[in-house]
Amino acid sequence: MPATLSIITDVFPREERTMAIGVWTDVDCLGLGPAFGGYLIDEVGGVTVFWMRIPFVLAALAGLMLIVPESRD
Protein backbone atom coordinates (compact mmCIF):
# COMPACT_ATOMS: atom_id res chain seq x y z
CA MET A 1 0.00 0.00 0.00
CA PRO A 2 2.77 2.54 0.66
CA ALA A 3 4.13 1.94 -2.85
CA THR A 4 0.77 2.76 -4.42
CA LEU A 5 0.56 5.98 -2.44
CA SER A 6 4.02 7.03 -3.60
CA ILE A 7 3.02 6.29 -7.21
CA ILE A 8 -0.05 8.51 -6.78
CA THR A 9 2.05 11.40 -5.47
CA ASP A 10 4.45 11.00 -8.39
CA VAL A 11 1.87 10.62 -11.19
CA PHE A 12 -0.78 13.20 -10.25
CA PRO A 13 -0.11 16.94 -10.33
CA ARG A 14 -0.42 18.86 -7.05
CA GLU A 15 -3.92 20.15 -7.92
CA GLU A 16 -5.33 16.64 -8.47
CA ARG A 17 -3.40 14.84 -5.75
CA THR A 18 -5.97 15.37 -2.99
CA MET A 19 -8.75 13.86 -5.09
CA ALA A 20 -6.55 10.91 -6.15
CA ILE A 21 -5.60 10.11 -2.55
CA GLY A 22 -9.27 10.37 -1.54
CA VAL A 23 -10.31 7.87 -4.22
CA TRP A 24 -7.42 5.61 -3.22
CA THR A 25 -8.59 5.68 0.40
CA ASP A 26 -12.23 5.04 -0.54
CA VAL A 27 -11.37 2.01 -2.66
CA ASP A 28 -9.14 0.63 0.10
CA CYS A 29 -11.87 1.06 2.72
CA LEU A 30 -14.53 -0.77 0.71
CA GLY A 31 -13.16 -4.10 1.85
CA LEU A 32 -14.94 -6.17 -0.78
CA GLY A 33 -12.13 -8.74 -1.00
CA PRO A 34 -12.95 -10.70 2.17
CA ALA A 35 -16.69 -10.78 1.41
CA PHE A 36 -16.13 -11.93 -2.17
CA GLY A 37 -13.54 -14.48 -1.05
CA GLY A 38 -15.94 -15.92 1.53
CA TYR A 39 -18.66 -16.23 -1.09
CA LEU A 40 -16.31 -18.06 -3.45
CA ILE A 41 -15.18 -20.47 -0.75
CA ASP A 42 -18.78 -21.29 0.18
CA GLU A 43 -20.11 -21.62 -3.35
CA VAL A 44 -17.24 -22.89 -5.50
CA GLY A 45 -14.39 -24.07 -3.28
CA GLY A 46 -11.28 -22.83 -1.56
CA VAL A 47 -8.92 -23.21 -4.52
CA THR A 48 -10.78 -20.55 -6.52
CA VAL A 49 -9.63 -17.86 -4.09
CA PHE A 50 -6.08 -18.38 -5.33
CA TRP A 51 -6.93 -18.76 -9.04
CA MET A 52 -9.15 -15.67 -9.18
CA ARG A 53 -6.17 -13.43 -8.44
CA ILE A 54 -4.45 -14.16 -11.75
CA PRO A 55 -6.70 -11.97 -13.97
CA PHE A 56 -6.48 -9.08 -11.48
CA VAL A 57 -2.70 -9.30 -11.29
CA LEU A 58 -2.38 -9.40 -15.09
CA ALA A 59 -4.69 -6.40 -15.46
CA ALA A 60 -2.76 -4.49 -12.79
CA LEU A 61 0.57 -5.21 -14.47
CA ALA A 62 -0.77 -4.12 -17.86
CA GLY A 63 -2.16 -0.93 -16.35
CA LEU A 64 1.11 -0.29 -14.56
CA MET A 65 3.09 -0.58 -17.78
CA LEU A 66 0.68 1.57 -19.80
CA ILE A 67 -0.28 4.30 -17.34
CA VAL A 68 2.46 4.82 -14.77
CA PRO A 69 5.49 6.68 -16.17
CA GLU A 70 9.00 5.62 -15.26
CA SER A 71 10.40 7.59 -12.35
CA ARG A 72 13.67 7.63 -10.43
CA ASP A 73 12.11 9.49 -7.47
N, C-alpha and C positions, 0 to 999 in steps of 0.2 A: 504493500500500500504506500509506503513512503516514496518508492520509485515512481509510482503513477502521479503522485502529487508534484514531484520535482519535474516530471515531463509536462504537466499542466502549466507550471510556472515558467517553463522555458518556451512552450509553444504559443501560448496565448499572450497577446499584448496586455499591458497594464490595465487598460480600460475594460477589457473583457475578462480579466482574471478572476474577479470576485464572482461573477456569474458562473464561470467554469468550475470553480471550487465548490460553489453551492450545489451545482448539478452533481458533481462528483460525490459530495457528502450525501445527497438525497438518494442516489443510486446505491451507495454503500449501506445506507440505513434501511433500505427496503427489506433486506434479509429474506429474499425469496428462495435462495439456495437450499437451506435446510428443509423448508416446507416441500419444495419440489423433489428433493432427494428422498424424503420420507414417503411421499406418494409413489415414487418409482420403486422403492424397496417393497412397499406393500402390494403394489399391483403387478409389477413385472419381475422383480428379483433384485438381489443385492449387487450382482455383477454390472447391471446397467448403470449404476451410479458412476462407475469408473469409465465405462465406454462412452457415456454421454458427454464427457469432457472433451473428447477429441475434436468434434466440430467447432466448439467454442474456442479451443486453443488455436486451431488452424485459422479461424476468422480473426482472432486477436493478432496473430502473427502477420497475417496479410494486411490488416489495418495498420499495424505498427510500421510495416515497411512502406506503405503507401502514404500515410498521413503524417507521421512524426518525422521531422527533419533531423538530420544528423547534427549532433552537438557535442562539443568538447567540454561544456560547462558542467 
